[in-house]
Amino acid sequence: MATPRELLNEAKSHIREVTPADVVDLVGTATFLDVREPDEYEQGTVPGATHIPRGHLEFQVEGRLLEKDAQIVVYCAGGVRSAFAAKTLLDLGYSDVVSVDGGFNRWKDEGRPWITPQTLTPEQRNRYQRHLLLPEVGEAGQQKLLESKVLMLGAGGLGSPAALYLAAAGVGTLGIIDMDVVDASNLQRQILHNLDRIGDRKVDSAKKTLTLINPDLDVVTYDTRLGADNILDIIDGYDLIVDGTDNFPTRYLVNDAALLKRIPVVHGSIFRFEGQITVFDPYNGPCYRCMIPEPPPAELAPSCSEAGVLGVLPGIVGSIQALEAIKLLLGIGDTLVGRLLAFDALEESFRTFKVRRDPACPACGPDAGEIIIAEYDDLCMPHAG
């Protein structure tokens, strides 16, 4: 029977050990892997390190560290667990792995850079467990969501599903702007509200629903009309705008303000059995004016109250808006920047169309003049929600 010391010596015979001085310049470029227990990690870690406790390494590492030829620096408290971990990584096919002799204790004692990481509470770990299992999200991504601020334009058909899913996903702050009251005709599609809330302000009804879903959420309400006089102040400080508005004047106003503040906009629109979704990322992709330079005549753009809308349609479109918002906040996947996703509920079909920046765009083109925030109510008639 081998002794623990013999097992350690055997592991060390197959790995390469380094000192903190050897790898301190690799912080920010190499992958630092912290294999200590959660309570140790919470007291301090190397900046940017990936945390996988030694006991979970074999079953989690291949989902968390995807590139097997990447440079990996493994450390624990003193250099024992990291030696076994480095041997395991080599056995799993990782080719460039080293273990830090003396571990994090020596790292700190020598005055190397370290931080106290932000960590999730046990309740949050349980709530977001399915996110934490995704290597594209993980604890770092969940922390990013909790620190994010998203502004919802409207608490109606599109805003309802988008807000519900963003709240459930753990977005830390949701701003909601809407100046309407809950009406019985809204309940066919606006699932933030219910019969008991008829006559209530929509922002108040939305806040009641969302705060019951997630206690981590801070809901900021704006019971006001969005206009040229207040839009820059309202959107300031938000990471992202989810646009659930239903009229052209507001869409142009939002587009221009978002360009000025350089805030991405996740755009959605619905009509009868059809929906459209895209993302406007200021100066990295087309803006709303690139896609629709001029609004159609009012008689060619009837509102949902005039033409109707299938109740489940905004649920589909709003959910996709929430998905795009999360991808943007986390920096993962291919977003709909430069693409328009069109959904036909009767055909149950999706089609994607390319949308390119217009070099002659008066808002985001290279020769565009100064953006003036102004009202556009004279362009076309507003739609009902």
N, C-alpha and C positions, 0 to 999 in steps of 0.2 A: 504494500500500500504506500503510495506516495504521500509525503508530508506537504502541508501548505507551502513551506519554503521551497521544496523541490518543484512543486507546480509553478511557483512564481519564477524560479530560475529557468524552468523550461520555457515559460512564456517569453521571458526576457531574452532568451537565446534566439528567438525568432523575430524580434522587433528591434527598432532603433529608438534609443532614448536621447532626449535633448534637454538642455537647460532652458529656463525662461529667457535667458539672454540670447539664446540661439534663435528663438522664434518670436520675440516681442515685435520685431519689424513686420511680421506676417499678419498682425491684427488688422482686419479689414480686407485682407486679400485671401488668405487661407481660411479653411473652415475649422474653427475651434469647436471641439466637441466636449462638453462638460458631462461626465458620467456619474456625478455625485447624486445623492438623494435630494428630493425637492427642498427639504428644510435647509440643507447646506447651500443649495443654489440660491435660495431666497436671501441669504445673508451676503452674497456677493459673487460676482462672476466676471469673466473676461468680456469686454464689450463685444457685442455681436455674436456671442457663442450660442451654439445650438445645444439644448439641454435634453439628454435622453438618459435616465437613470440606468446604471449598469444592469440591473435586473430585467430591464425591458429592451436591452440593446438588440439582441438577435431578432426580435419580432417587429421592431419599429424602425431600425436604421435604414433599411432599404427603401422604405416609404418616405423617409425624411431626407436622406442624403442620396440624391439620385445619380450623381456623377461618380462612378467608381474610380476614375483616374484623377479626381480632384485631390488637392493637398489637404490632409486632415491632421490636425494637432489635437491629440486626446489628452485630457487631464482629469484628475480626481483631486482628493485632498492632499495625498502624500506621494502618489505615484504607483500604488499597488493595483488598485482597480483599473487604472488607465492602462497598465501593462497588459492585464488580461483582456481589456477591451480592444486594445490595438491588435493583439493576436487574433481575436475574434474577427475584426474587420479584415485582416489579411486573409483569413480563412474564407470569408464571404466574397473575396475578389476585389477588395479595395487595394489599390497598388501603392499609394503614396501616403503612408501612415506613420506618425511618430508619437511617442508617449513622453510627457513632460516629467522628468525626474524631480521629485520633491513636490510636484503638483501645485495646486492653487495656494497652499500655505507658503511655499517657497516664493511663488509669484508675488504674493502680497508683501512678504518680508523683504523682498528686493526692491520694492517700490514700483513694480510694474503697474500699468493702468488697469483699473477694475471699476465696476459699477455695482450698485444695488439694483437689481432688475425689478421692473414692475411685474407683479405676479397676480394671478387670478385667485380669488377666494375659493374655498372648497365648494361653496354654493355655485359659483360661476363655473368651476370646472365641471360640475355635474350638469349645469344648464347647457353649456356649450360643448359637451363631450363629443358630439358627432362632428363639430367643426375641428376640434383638437386632433381628431384622428386623420384629418386631411393634411398631407404635407404642404399643400399650397396655402393652407390657412394656419393651422397650428396655434400655439399660444401667442406667438408674436403677432400673427394676423388678427387674432381675436382681440388682443390689446389695441391694435390699430383701429379696429372697428369701434371699440369702446371709447376711443379718443376722437372719433370722427363726428362731424357735424353736417347734417344733410337738411336742406330746406325743401319742404314739400309745397308746391304751388297748387293748392286745392285739396280739400278733404272730401272729394266726390267720388265718381266712378273709378278714375285711375288712381287717385291719391289713396283711396281706401286699401286696396290690396298691396300697393307699394309700401305704404306706411306700416301695415300689419307685418309684412315680412321683414322690413328693415328693423322694426322694433324687436321682433323675435330673434333676428340674427345678432343683435347686440350692438347696433349703432348707438353711440352714447347720447347724442343730442339730435332730436328731430324738431325742426321748426315747421310750423304749419300756418299757412296764410289762407284765410277764407272769410268772407264777410257775409255769408249766407246763413240761413236757418234750416234745420232739418224739416223736410216736407215728406208727406206720405209717399209721394211719387218717387222720392229718392231711394226708397228701401228696396226697389227691384234690383239695384246694382251697387249701391253705396253701403258696403257691408261694415263700415265703421259705426253705423248708427242703427237704432232700433225703434220700435213703436213707442217706447217710454220716453224717447228723446224728441219726438215731434214737437217742433216749436222752439227747441233749444238752439243756441248758436252752434254751428257745425264744429268750430274749433274746440269748444268746450266738450261736445260729445266725443270728438276724436281723442281728446286728452284722457277722458275717462276710460275709453276702451283700451288705449295703448298702454297706459300706466298699469292696468290690470294684467297685461301680458308680460311685462318685464320691469321689475323694480329698478334695474340699472338705468333705465331710460329717463332722460330729462326732456320733457316736451315743452317747447316754447311756442306760444300761440300769438298770432297776429290777426285780430278780428278787425280787419280793415281792407279797403280797396287797394290793390297794388297799382301804383301810378308813378308817373315821372317824378313826383315830389318826394317819394319815400323809398323807391326800389333800391337805390344804391346803399342806403342805410340798412335796409332789411337784409339784403343778401351779403353784406359785408361780414367776413369771418367764417362763412360756411365753406366747406370743402367741395360741395356738390349741390346741384339743384336738380330736383326731379319735377319736371314740368307736366302737370296734369291739367293745364288750362285748356279752354275750349273755344278761344276766339283769336283771330289773327292780330288785332291790335296789341293784345297782351304778349303774344309770342314774339312780335317784333321788339317790343319794349324789353322783354326778358333777354332776347338775343343781344341787344346792344349793351345792356347793363352787364351781362355776363362777359362780353368781350372786354369791356373796360376793366372789370375786376378779375378777368382771366379765371373764371370759375366754370368748370364743365357743366353741361346741361344734358340730362337724360330726357329726351323728348318722346312723348307718346300722344297718339291721337286715335279717335275711334269714330266710326260712322256706320250706322245700320249693322252690317255683318262683317265689317272690315276694320282692321287696326294697323297702325304703323308705329314703328319704334326706331329711333336712331340716337346717336350721341354726338353732341357738338362740343368738341374740345378746342377752346379758343386758340387759333393760329397753328394748331397741330392737325386740324382737319377742317372740313367745310363748316360754315355757320348756317343758321336758318335762312339768311338772305341769299346764300349761295344756292340753296335748294329751292327756295320759293322767293324769287326776287321781288315779286309784286303779289298782293293778295288778289284772289279772284273776286269778281263782282258779288255782292251780297246775295243776289238771286241765284247764283250758282254754288253757293256754300250754305245750304240750309243747316240749321242747328239740329241737335239730337231731339229737341222737343218738337221740331217740325217733321223730322224724317224718322225718328225712332232709333233705338239701339237695342240689340239683344243683350239681356242683363248680364250674362256670363262673359261677354266679350271684354269689358274693361278689366275683369278679373285676370284674364290671360295677358292682356297688354300691360297692365299694372304690375303683374308678377315679373314679367320680362324686364320692365323698367327697374324693379328692385334688384334683379339679378345683375343687370348692367351696372347699377350703382355699386354693388358689392365688389364686382370685378374691378371697377375703377379705383375704389378705395383701397383694395388690396394689391392692385397692380398685377393682376393675374389674367390669363386667358386673352383671347382676341375680342376686343370690344366692338361695338357697332360704330366706331368712329369711321366715317367715310363710307358707311353702308346703311341702307334703309331696309329694314325687315318688314315685309308686308304680310299680314295674316288674313286669310279669307275663311271665315267660320263655316260658310256653307260648303265650300270645297274641302275644308279641313286641310288647307295647304299654306305653306310658307314660301315666300319668294324673297330673294335678296337682290337689291339693286345698288350699284355703285353710285356714290355721291361725291363729286370732286369739288375742291375749292375753285371758286370762280376768280380768275385773275383780275376781273373787272368788278368784283364785289365792292359796293360802296361802303361796306362795313369792315371787312377783314382783308380786302385786297391790298397789294403792295402800294397802290396809289390812292388808297382810301383817305378821305379827309378826316378831320376830327369827329369823333362820335359824339353826337348831341343826344342826350336823353330827353325825349319828347313824347307826348301823347299821340296815338295814332287812331283815335276813335273815328276820325273822319274817313278812314280808309275803307271800312266795311262795318256792317252791323254785327254786334256781339252775339254770341250764341248763348243759349241757356245751358245749364249744367246737366 
